[in-house]
Amino acid sequence: YAFHERSGMPAMGYMALAKGYFSRRQNGKTLPESVRALYDTPENDAVCRKLLTLSERSGLSAAALAILYFSAQPFAAVPLVSFSSETQLEDAMTALACDMTAGLAQELRKLRERY
């Protein structure tokens, strides 16, 4: 992050949606062991709780907010994502249609703060 902030070089976030970690948690679904092993950390748990709070306030899903996180950075950033259903794609597309307010952008930038 600091490198991109200093240099202005763009970032590309591979696995930006963490194999459904945030959306599964939001929807009360069980995390597969493969997802839990990679993503179920205290840091991601804290980010997830913040995303769920923002989701309640904004009406956007945790997945859409995770994608919007990239747009809130002070440098060009592109999330690389994939979907296993059309419903997931449609949900993520709401991030593109969102008119992100300065307040939401600030809240999204706070996601990277220490917990």
C-alpha positions in Angstrom: 0.0 0.0 0.0 2.7 2.5 1.0 4.6 1.9 -2.2 1.5 2.6 -4.3 0.7 5.7 -2.3 4.2 7.1 -2.6 4.8 6.2 -6.3 1.3 6.6 -7.6 1.7 3.2 -9.4 -1.6 1.4 -9.8 -2.4 -1.7 -7.8 -4.3 -4.8 -8.9 -6.0 -6.6 -6.1 -6.0 -10.4 -6.9 -8.7 -12.3 -5.0 -10.3 -9.0 -4.0 -13.4 -10.8 -2.7 -11.5 -13.4 -0.7 -13.3 -16.4 -2.3 -16.6 -15.2 -0.9 -15.3 -14.8 2.7 -17.2 -11.5 3.3 -20.4 -12.4 1.4 -20.6 -15.8 3.0 -20.2 -14.2 6.5 -22.9 -11.6 5.6 -25.3 -14.2 4.5 -24.7 -16.5 7.5 -23.3 -19.3 5.3 -20.7 -21.8 6.5 -17.2 -21.1 5.3 -15.6 -24.0 3.5 -12.3 -25.2 5.1 -10.3 -24.0 2.2 -11.7 -20.4 2.6 -11.4 -20.5 6.4 -7.7 -21.6 6.2 -6.8 -18.7 3.9 -9.0 -15.9 5.1 -10.4 -16.5 8.6 -7.9 -14.3 10.5 -8.4 -11.8 13.2 -7.6 -9.0 10.7 -10.2 -10.2 8.2 -12.8 -10.7 11.0 -12.3 -7.1 12.0 -12.6 -5.9 8.3 -15.7 -8.1 7.9 -17.4 -6.6 11.0 -16.7 -3.1 9.6 -18.0 -4.0 6.2 -21.2 -5.4 7.7 -21.7 -2.2 9.6 -21.1 -0.1 6.4 -23.5 -2.5 4.6 -26.3 -1.8 7.0 -25.8 1.9 6.7 -25.3 2.1 2.9 -27.6 -0.7 1.7 -24.7 -2.2 -0.4 -23.5 -5.7 0.1 -20.2 -6.6 1.7 -18.9 -7.8 -1.7 -19.9 -4.5 -3.4 -18.2 -2.5 -0.6 -15.0 -4.7 -0.9 -14.9 -3.8 -4.6 -15.6 -0.1 -3.8 -12.6 -0.2 -1.4 -10.3 -0.1 -4.4 -12.0 3.0 -5.8 -11.5 4.8 -2.5 -7.7 4.7 -2.7 -5.5 7.7 -3.4 -4.0 5.8 -6.4 -5.4 3.8 -9.3 -6.5 0.4 -8.1 -8.3 -2.4 -9.9 -9.9 -5.3 -8.2 -9.6 -8.7 -10.0 -12.6 -10.7 -9.2 -14.5 -13.8 -10.5 -17.9 -15.1 -9.8 -19.6 -18.5 -9.7 -23.1 -17.2 -10.4 -24.9 -14.5 -12.3 -26.4 -13.3 -9.0 -22.9 -12.7 -7.6 -21.9 -10.7 -10.7 -25.1 -8.6 -10.5 -24.4 -7.9 -6.8 -20.9 -6.8 -7.6 -22.1 -4.6 -10.4 -24.0 -2.5 -7.9 -20.5 -1.1 -6.9 -20.2 0.3 -10.4 -23.5 2.1 -10.2 -22.8 3.5 -6.7 -22.4 7.2 -6.4 -19.7 7.0 -3.7 -19.9 9.9 -1.2 -16.9 11.4 0.4 -18.0 9.9 3.7 -18.3 6.4 2.3 -14.9 6.7 0.7 -13.4 7.8 4.0 -15.0 4.9 5.8 -13.7 2.4 3.2 -10.2 3.8 3.5 -10.4 3.2 7.3 -10.7 -0.5 6.6 -6.9 -0.7 6.3 -6.3 0.8 9.7 -5.0 -1.5 12.5 -7.8 -3.0 14.6 
